[in-house]
Amino acid sequence: MVWIGVLIAICSGVLMSVQGVFNTGISKNAGLWPTGAFVSLTAAMVCMILWYCTGKEGSFSSLFHTTPRYLLLSGALGAAITGTVVYGIRSLGTARAELIIVIAQLSAAYLISVLGLFTSESEPFSWQKLCALLLSAAGVLWYSM
């Protein structure tokens, strides 16, 4: 079962990289924020279709019972992510921007996990994991030279 999760996570990483390049290409013609709106609207349509076709698990009204309330900012974060990925790829190129994004994701995820932020499960600090992050960051610097 773990391998299914690994394969899905790999697919997610590939899709994020491809989407970043696609969004950057669209934004060259349409601009950054119209691109972000288009991406969000098409994502909403796909989610609605999948929700309908897979048995309608959950409900929209239950969204408004979410606690803590700040979790509902995830859509706004999606807009910020689209904007920063497009700007990063435009400025740094695809590979360099994506490497920096991944290291930032790993670092933030580890900090969130260790501190148990945003309703996540807390995990103990590990020097081994910190060293792995630092080694990854050094790899990004080396790649960028």
C-alpha positions as CSV (number, residue, x, y, z in Angstrom):
1,M,0.0,0.0,0.0
2,V,2.9,2.4,0.7
3,W,4.0,2.0,-2.9
4,I,0.6,3.3,-4.2
5,G,1.1,6.4,-2.1
6,V,4.7,6.8,-3.4
7,L,3.5,6.5,-7.0
8,I,0.6,9.0,-6.5
9,A,3.1,11.4,-4.8
10,I,5.4,11.1,-7.8
11,C,2.5,11.7,-10.2
12,S,1.7,14.8,-8.1
13,G,5.2,16.2,-8.4
14,V,5.2,15.6,-12.2
15,L,1.8,17.2,-12.6
16,M,2.8,20.2,-10.5
17,S,5.9,20.8,-12.7
18,V,4.0,20.4,-15.9
19,Q,1.2,22.7,-14.6
20,G,3.8,25.3,-13.7
21,V,5.1,25.3,-17.2
22,F,1.6,25.4,-18.7
23,N,0.5,28.3,-16.5
24,T,3.7,30.2,-17.4
25,G,2.9,29.7,-21.1
26,I,-0.7,30.8,-20.7
27,S,0.3,33.8,-18.7
28,K,2.5,35.1,-21.5
29,N,-0.6,35.6,-23.6
30,A,-3.3,36.2,-21.0
31,G,-1.5,37.7,-18.0
32,L,-0.8,36.3,-14.6
33,W,-4.2,36.9,-12.8
34,P,-6.5,35.9,-15.7
35,T,-4.4,32.7,-15.9
36,G,-4.8,32.1,-12.2
37,A,-8.6,32.6,-12.5
38,F,-8.8,30.3,-15.5
39,V,-6.8,27.6,-13.7
40,S,-9.0,27.9,-10.6
41,L,-12.2,27.8,-12.6
42,T,-11.2,24.8,-14.7
43,A,-10.0,23.0,-11.5
44,A,-13.4,23.7,-9.9
45,M,-15.2,22.3,-12.9
46,V,-13.1,19.1,-12.9
47,C,-13.6,18.7,-9.1
48,M,-17.4,19.2,-9.5
49,I,-17.5,16.6,-12.3
50,L,-15.5,14.1,-10.3
51,W,-17.5,14.8,-7.1
52,Y,-20.7,14.1,-9.1
53,C,-19.3,10.9,-10.8
54,T,-17.8,9.4,-7.7
55,G,-20.9,9.3,-5.4
56,K,-20.9,12.9,-4.1
57,E,-18.9,12.2,-0.9
58,G,-19.2,15.2,1.4
59,S,-21.1,18.4,0.9
60,F,-20.5,22.0,0.2
61,S,-22.5,23.1,3.2
62,S,-20.1,21.1,5.5
63,L,-17.3,23.4,4.3
64,F,-18.7,26.2,6.4
65,H,-18.5,24.0,9.5
66,T,-14.7,23.7,9.1
67,T,-12.7,24.6,12.2
68,P,-10.4,26.3,12.6
69,R,-11.8,28.8,10.1
70,Y,-8.3,29.8,8.7
71,L,-8.2,26.5,6.9
72,L,-10.7,28.0,4.4
73,L,-7.9,30.2,3.1
74,S,-6.6,27.3,1.1
75,G,-8.2,28.7,-2.1
76,A,-6.5,32.1,-1.6
77,L,-3.2,30.2,-1.1
78,G,-3.9,28.4,-4.4
79,A,-4.0,31.8,-6.1
80,A,-0.7,32.8,-4.4
81,I,0.9,29.5,-5.4
82,T,-0.1,30.0,-9.1
83,G,1.3,33.5,-9.1
84,T,4.6,32.7,-7.4
85,V,5.2,29.5,-9.5
86,V,4.7,31.4,-12.8
87,Y,6.9,34.3,-11.6
88,G,9.6,31.9,-10.4
89,I,9.6,29.9,-13.7
90,R,9.7,33.2,-15.7
91,S,12.6,34.5,-13.6
92,L,14.7,31.4,-13.0
93,G,13.7,28.9,-15.6
94,T,11.7,25.7,-15.0
95,A,14.3,23.4,-13.4
96,R,15.9,25.9,-11.1
97,A,12.5,27.3,-10.0
98,E,11.0,23.9,-9.4
99,L,14.1,22.8,-7.4
100,I,13.8,25.8,-5.1
101,I,10.1,25.3,-4.8
102,V,10.5,21.6,-3.8
103,I,13.2,22.5,-1.2
104,A,11.0,25.3,0.2
105,Q,8.1,22.8,0.3
106,L,10.2,20.2,2.1
107,S,11.5,22.8,4.6
108,A,8.1,24.2,5.4
109,A,6.5,20.8,5.6
110,Y,9.2,19.6,8.1
111,L,8.8,22.7,10.2
112,I,5.0,22.3,10.2
113,S,5.4,18.7,11.2
114,V,7.9,19.3,14.0
115,L,5.8,22.1,15.4
116,G,2.5,20.5,14.8
117,L,1.1,23.6,13.1
118,F,-2.2,24.0,11.3
119,T,-3.9,21.0,13.0
120,S,-1.1,18.6,11.7
121,E,0.3,15.7,13.7
122,S,3.5,16.6,15.5
123,E,6.6,14.6,14.9
124,P,9.9,14.7,16.9
125,F,12.8,16.7,15.6
126,S,15.5,14.7,13.7
127,W,19.0,15.8,13.0
128,Q,19.1,13.2,10.1
129,K,16.1,14.9,8.4
130,L,17.5,18.4,9.0
131,C,20.8,17.3,7.4
132,A,18.9,15.7,4.5
133,L,17.2,19.1,3.9
134,L,20.5,21.0,4.1
135,L,22.1,18.5,1.7
136,S,19.2,19.0,-0.7
137,A,19.5,22.8,-0.4
138,A,23.2,22.5,-1.2
139,G,22.3,20.4,-4.2
140,V,20.1,23.2,-5.5
141,L,22.9,25.7,-5.0
142,W,25.3,23.4,-6.9
143,Y,22.8,22.9,-9.7
144,S,22.3,26.7,-10.0
145,M,26.1,27.3,-10.6
